[in-house]
Amino acid sequence: MEQTITQPRYVPPKTVGELARQTTLGVLVAVVLALFVRGLASGVGVDLGPTGAGSPFAVVPLVMTTVVAGTGAAVAYTTLDRLTARPVRNFLTLGGLVFVGMMLPVVLFAPSLGVTPVGQVVLAVLHAVVAVPLVVFIVGLVRV
């Protein structure tokens, strides 16, 4: 009887250096995608709501929140890696819960800040284009 060897779908980082590199790549991809979505929304000319430096659609807040999200994701993965037997599965679960939790402010509080319904959709898309690359790179689904 022939044995088959399965290859894992992902290769999680084994060292702090690998995790830092993978997280950095995830953050860079997320920033590029977020800026692309922002540019697309601005280019179409839809009214997103607030403008200016304090707007959730401004470049600096987009980049900074993406960097903070990447840092938090790396810390969460490191913690789960040290405390649990299945860090990738637990990280994916935690990431899903965090993503759902981050939709609450978009739905509940963004309108009070002047964000239009279209702006809320764009914020949800921005959350997704930040979350997906971070998770994919941190768990090692994409390695460079």
MARGUSE-456229 format. One record per residue (C-alpha): residue in one letter; x, y, z. Coordinates in pm, 1 decimal. Each point is the difference from the previous one (the first is absolute). Example, Ala and Ser with C-alpha at 12.3 -4.5 7.8 and 13.67 -1.06 7.14 Angstrom:
# residues 2
+---------+----------+----------+----------+
! residuo !        X !        Y !        Z !
+---------+----------+----------+----------+
!       a !   1230.0 !   -450.0 !    780.0 !
!       s !    137.0 !    344.0 !    -66.0 !
+---------+----------+----------+----------+
# end
This chain:
# residues 144
+---------+----------+----------+----------+
! residuo !        X !        Y !        Z !
+---------+----------+----------+----------+
!       m !      0.0 !      0.0 !      0.0 !
!       e !    132.0 !    339.2 !    -95.9 !
!       q !     18.7 !    274.2 !    258.3 !
!       t !    -79.8 !    354.4 !    -91.0 !
!       i !    167.7 !    292.6 !    160.9 !
!       t !   -211.3 !    308.2 !     33.0 !
!       q !    149.4 !    341.9 !    -10.0 !
!       p !   -137.9 !    255.6 !    242.9 !
!       r !   -202.3 !    281.0 !   -152.4 !
!       y !    191.8 !    247.8 !    206.0 !
!       v !    339.1 !     28.5 !    163.8 !
!       p !    -30.7 !    205.1 !    318.2 !
!       p !    301.5 !    202.8 !    109.9 !
!       k !    235.0 !   -188.1 !    229.0 !
!       t !    210.6 !    289.5 !    126.0 !
!       v !    -63.3 !    355.1 !    110.4 !
!       g !    194.5 !    119.5 !   -303.7 !
!       e !   -221.6 !   -197.4 !   -238.4 !
!       l !   -310.6 !    133.0 !    172.6 !
!       a !    129.6 !    357.3 !    -23.1 !
!       r !     80.6 !    -42.2 !   -370.5 !
!       q !   -335.0 !   -160.9 !    -80.0 !
!       t !   -187.6 !    264.2 !    199.7 !
!       t !    189.1 !    279.9 !   -172.9 !
!       l !    -85.6 !   -143.3 !   -340.1 !
!       g !   -363.7 !    -36.3 !    104.1 !
!       v !     -8.5 !    360.8 !    119.8 !
!       l !    156.8 !    124.4 !   -324.5 !
!       v !   -251.7 !   -188.1 !   -212.9 !
!       a !   -285.7 !    117.7 !    222.9 !
!       v !    113.3 !    364.3 !    -23.6 !
!       v !     22.3 !    -19.2 !   -379.4 !
!       l !   -346.4 !   -156.9 !    -23.8 !
!       a !   -151.3 !    249.0 !    244.8 !
!       l !    145.8 !    294.6 !   -191.6 !
!       f !   -124.9 !   -152.9 !   -324.4 !
!       v !   -354.0 !    -31.3 !    139.9 !
!       r !     20.7 !    355.8 !    132.3 !
!       g !    120.2 !    127.9 !   -336.5 !
!       l !   -269.4 !   -190.6 !   -183.2 !
!       a !   -271.7 !    136.3 !    228.3 !
!       s !    135.4 !    352.9 !    -31.6 !
!       g !     43.5 !    -34.0 !   -375.8 !
!       v !   -360.5 !   -103.8 !    -49.2 !
!       g !   -103.0 !    312.3 !    187.6 !
!       v !   -239.7 !   -153.6 !    249.5 !
!       d !    -73.1 !    185.9 !    321.8 !
!       l !    163.1 !   -199.8 !    279.1 !
!       g !    -66.7 !    251.5 !    272.4 !
!       p !    261.3 !    185.4 !    203.5 !
!       t !    309.4 !    136.2 !   -165.8 !
!       g !    325.2 !    140.3 !    129.5 !
!       a !    282.9 !   -138.2 !    208.9 !
!       g !   -231.8 !   -148.4 !    263.8 !
!       s !   -212.6 !   -188.4 !   -250.7 !
!       p !     12.7 !   -379.4 !     12.7 !
!       f !     63.7 !     19.7 !   -374.9 !
!       a !    311.1 !    220.5 !     27.1 !
!       v !    334.4 !   -156.1 !    -94.1 !
!       v !    172.5 !     33.2 !    339.4 !
!       p !   -281.0 !   -165.6 !    201.1 !
!       l !    -23.4 !   -278.5 !   -257.9 !
!       v !    371.8 !    -74.0 !     11.5 !
!       m !     31.7 !     33.6 !    377.2 !
!       t !   -299.7 !   -218.9 !     80.9 !
!       t !    131.3 !   -263.4 !   -239.1 !
!       v !    338.8 !      0.0 !    172.8 !
!       v !   -168.9 !    -23.3 !    341.3 !
!       a !   -222.4 !   -284.1 !   -124.6 !
!       g !    305.1 !   -186.4 !   -129.2 !
!       t !    182.9 !     45.0 !    328.7 !
!       g !   -302.2 !   -119.1 !    195.2 !
!       a !    -42.6 !   -299.5 !   -228.2 !
!       a !    365.8 !    -99.2 !     42.6 !
!       v !    -24.3 !     30.3 !    378.2 !
!       a !   -321.7 !   -203.7 !     -0.3 !
!       y !    157.9 !   -271.5 !   -215.4 !
!       t !    309.4 !    -11.2 !    221.7 !
!       t !   -216.4 !    -32.3 !    309.4 !
!       l !   -212.1 !   -275.5 !   -152.0 !
!       d !    311.7 !   -178.4 !   -123.7 !
!       r !    140.1 !    -11.1 !    351.9 !
!       l !   -322.5 !    -79.8 !    183.4 !
!       t !   -188.5 !   -236.6 !   -230.0 !
!       a !     66.0 !   -321.1 !   -190.7 !
!       r !   -172.5 !    126.8 !   -316.0 !
!       p !    101.7 !    362.5 !    -41.8 !
!       v !   -101.3 !     31.8 !   -365.2 !
!       r !   -352.7 !   -128.0 !     56.7 !
!       n !    -38.7 !    216.7 !    308.9 !
!       f !    144.6 !    302.0 !   -181.5 !
!       l !   -248.5 !    -42.9 !   -284.7 !
!       t !   -283.8 !    -24.5 !    251.0 !
!       l !    122.6 !    306.5 !    188.0 !
!       g !     47.3 !    189.4 !   -327.0 !
!       g !   -356.4 !    -78.3 !   -103.5 !
!       l !   -134.3 !    117.3 !    333.8 !
!       v !    204.5 !    320.2 !    -14.0 !
!       f !   -119.5 !     68.0 !   -355.3 !
!       v !   -364.1 !    -40.9 !    100.6 !
!       g !     62.2 !    216.3 !    305.9 !
!       m !    156.4 !    272.4 !   -214.4 !
!       m !   -314.9 !     15.5 !   -210.7 !
!       l !   -198.3 !    118.3 !    303.1 !
!       p !    156.3 !    350.0 !      9.5 !
!       v !    -42.2 !     26.4 !   -378.2 !
!       v !   -371.4 !    -67.7 !     32.9 !
!       l !    -73.7 !    159.4 !    337.6 !
!       f !    232.0 !    299.9 !     35.6 !
!       a !    122.0 !    101.4 !   -345.3 !
!       p !   -332.2 !    167.7 !    -93.3 !
!       s !     25.1 !    225.4 !    306.1 !
!       l !    338.9 !    116.6 !   -133.4 !
!       g !   -157.3 !     97.0 !   -330.1 !
!       v !     97.5 !   -309.6 !   -197.9 !
!       t !   -251.4 !    -62.3 !   -276.3 !
!       p !   -148.2 !   -344.9 !    -72.3 !
!       v !    238.6 !    -30.2 !   -297.5 !
!       g !    281.2 !    102.2 !    233.0 !
!       q !   -101.8 !   -279.0 !    236.8 !
!       v !     25.8 !   -251.3 !   -282.6 !
!       v !    343.0 !    137.5 !    -91.2 !
!       l !    107.8 !    -27.2 !    365.8 !
!       a !   -113.3 !   -364.3 !      6.1 !
!       v !    195.7 !    -67.8 !   -319.9 !
!       l !    303.7 !    173.6 !    151.3 !
!       h !    -24.8 !   -224.4 !    306.4 !
!       a !     -4.6 !   -304.6 !   -227.3 !
!       v !    292.7 !    108.5 !   -217.8 !
!       v !    204.7 !     58.0 !    314.3 !
!       a !   -104.0 !   -316.8 !    184.3 !
!       v !     44.4 !   -252.0 !   -279.0 !
!       p !    364.6 !     73.0 !    -88.7 !
!       l !     98.0 !     17.5 !    365.4 !
!       v !   -151.7 !   -338.5 !     77.0 !
!       v !    122.7 !   -162.9 !   -321.0 !
!       f !    358.7 !    113.8 !     50.3 !
!       i !     15.0 !    -60.4 !    376.1 !
!       v !   -124.5 !   -360.2 !    -17.2 !
!       g !    236.3 !    -68.3 !   -290.0 !
!       l !   -252.3 !    -64.8 !   -273.6 !
!       v !    210.7 !    238.5 !   -208.5 !
!       r !    372.9 !     -0.1 !     56.9 !
!       v !    257.4 !    209.1 !   -176.2 !
+---------+----------+----------+----------+
# end
